[in-house]
Amino acid sequence: MLMQYTPGQIRQALEEAYQYAAQWVGKGQLPDFIPALDHEDPGRISVCATDLEGNTYTAGSYQGRFSMQSISKIILLEQAIRDSGEDVVFSRVGVEPSGTSFHSVYRLELVEKVPANPLINPGAIASASCLTGRDKEEKYQKFRALAGQLLDNPQVDYDPAVCDCEMKTGHRNRALASMMLHNGVFTGDPEEYLELYYRGCALRVTAAEVSYFGAVLAGDGLCPKTGRRLLEADRCRMYRALMATCGMYDTTGRYAIQVGIPGKSGSGGGILAAARGKMGLGVYGPELDGHGNSVCGMKALEYLSRALDLRVY
Ligand code: GLN
């Protein structure tokens, strides 16, 4: 695919986006609902892009690892479809925006038996219930291998401290899993599904790796470095559509207006965005807004979207 921006243009836009985003340090909150993550340094911000030829550009004060959290829901969905097929997966989870927070419980009681979409917590737990393998370990290792490919880091792995913390303190997610068991969404062991989901959330990634994954999605599933197919093109379309309609939970509409690039946030402070045919973006800033999205990350994306003309609507 043709390179549409010079490296200099991308570097300059990233640097400006970083400077712009840094003005919002102190305006958000660390995620108190995940105690293992509430000690990150709010000043650490990272802004990265990977073009469709596999070149990665970085700006910002931090190139270290952070918790992938909900960005992993896309990879979990892909593994669920590979293991069980779309018919099974989409009998357990829908594809419509929920208009609710990521861990809202009320819909499963009052609206629909199955979660609205795979990018909210119950949807991702339902995806986890579709993984196949002899045991939890084998299921996780398949998922991890896929994550390694999509992030261009075969060593990627989860942080057990973050996973354990969420297993102990994630009472809402346990309620969601129990509710789905009750509703007949899945059978089996909800504790296992929760742990697989949490391991995915606890993957330790860099913003550069997230931007690489964004480039895979932006390039309709081709590896930006080798051109090898990593994901089916139709699946990428579906993931971008889900990101565009459900990626920021109950603030997806506002994000569409302000940024306008299919994106997925994680409460670890990362955001993934995929500008079709152009580039992938990975941004990080640990402080969140009231909806679980990185404040500085959003600002960085807003800037980049304008500076590089990345919006799709
Ligand atoms: N692990 C987090 C949770 O389950 C993920 C939520 C998020 O990233 N928004 O609450």
Boltz pocket constraint, residues with backbone or C-beta under 6 A from the ligand:
constraints:
  - pocket:
      binder: B
      contacts: [[A, 33], [A, 68], [A, 69], [A, 70], [A, 71], [A, 102], [A, 103], [A, 121], [A, 166], [A, 170], [A, 173], [A, 198], [A, 201], [A, 265], [A, 266], [A, 267], [A, 268], [A, 291], [A, 292]]
      max_distance: 6.0
